[in-house]
């Protein structure tokens, strides 16, 4: 792959763009299998430099200089809790600004590369409230008050990092019993309370900022910093990362996750020299694009099994060598994710979790008084575990009630998703919406792509979506409900959402019908101009996924389901036509017993 130039499909762009949608999907899906997004290595280099220089070097420099430690003396600070605390705060700050995850071209941000603060510090941009029943949250636009609270959150994180640490008796006792220096202390609990309160306050008004700051994981950590005595804090942090790992591992049971592995491996620049390994993840490129036995092994042995078994070992083992092996597994697990450059690009999150594994489980071993059963009182560990498990359990039972991030379903393939289908020229109306970036195709053109190749590059994202189970369901509904689909512009909902609210991490709840209604307030699509197919995650215990067809001008016009197993077994380009659908309600047609491809 060239360092500066992207890899485009070997097609004539004008002829390609004139082809029917599913013919294009077949080409795009095969292109993704062979080359991933086709991103030039220069872009990956930018991400790596950002990760190593701004995040890792910058974070450690800030954490050590403000804590009386020497940056170059790694042995003196790697196991100091204040360094970990300040790296968490540093990560929250960068995520909340929008320069960590969901940043840059891989997240659909070409020019500008940053969303986050450019949107969230601007009054009038779209605000996504989490629950309608919360008083004082009416409306869909960001106010000056929202901007003030958001900027205050950023300032409070800076203050919490800048102040030196303080000591207390529980910290001194805990550090002394394992022979560690106590001079650097801990982050002052009172200064952590301020960003906690502000993050909750802004989160009740705007779930986008809360999720953008990764509040579902870092808020519990900050609360633990603020209220727990030292030994209990370390044990609770172990529980937190354990729940994240095991919850994510549990979510990978089922039919979705095996389909995530092939496109993830295809997008890894580290595997580019190993073409045979990339191709081995598919049954037979280009004729059978379903996951191979090797992909199933990677998904459910190296993925699901390791992500559940290794954390259980770390939580309960008192043998230092067994603990070391499990820690190495989890560190390598996060390094592998980084190497694939997933489209949400959560690189900083994975580096922090690798370091979290190192400091919590090797720096404060279970055998030295930091095991779950060492929490005082012992039953507090049960209460904390139950609290941490509440949203993952609820989110798997009722995914419509909980974002997939608090549900701990990262990378599982079982996501709420959407595709937008615009009549010719209608997409331009999105530029009427108050935001800090134009449509993504315009961004790629501004970044130097010829218009036809900018369009094909953006269509690569729907090719990527077709390689997943939910993509095949979404395309089935589009084909079944829109006779003119071949003339429409089809956009991946997650990417489109990124250009409108400045963030998305694969969470379809951020571009649901509330988002569509907020966009419609300014875009003013005519009926039929913008039709969205939106699907909810699959609940545990059910074989189906629910979908909605939404006309931006009219609202929900159809509801139905598909059986996940049907979509998993078909090819991305749906050679046999749309997968079977069960329409449960429709303003478009008679619904009783209707199946795709059959008259209602």
Buried (B, 14 or more C-beta within 10 A) or exposed (E): BEEEEBBBBEBEBEEBBEBEBBEBBBBBBBBBBBBBBBBBBEBBEBBBEBBEEBBBEBBBEBBBEBBBBEBEEEEBBBBBBBBBBBBBBBBBBBBBBBBBBBBBBBBBBBBBBBBBBBBBBBBBBBBBBBEEEEEEBEEBBBEEEBBEBBBBBBBBBBEBBEBEBBBBEBBEBBBEEEEBEBEBBBBBBEBBBBBBBBBEBBBBBBBBBBBBBBBBBBBBBBBBBBBBBBBBBBBBBBBBBBBBBBBBBBBBBBBBBBBBBBBBBBBBBBBBEEEEEBBBBBBEBBEEBBBBEBBBBBBBEBBBBBBBBBBBBBBBBEEEEEBBEBBBBBBBBBEBBBBBBBBBBBBBBBBBBBBBBBBBBBBBBBEBBBBBEBBEEEEBBEEBBEBBBEBBBBBBBBBEEBBBBBBBBBBBBBBBBBBBBBBEEBBBBBBEBBBBBBBBBBBBBBEEBEEBBBBBBBBBBBBBBBBBBBBBBBBBBBBBBBEEBBEBBBBBBBBBBBBBBBBBBBBBBBBBBBBBEBBBEBBEBEEBBBBBBBBBBBBBEEBBBBBBBBBBBBEBBBBBBBBBEBBBEBBBBBEEEBBBBBBBEBEBEEBEEBBBBEEE
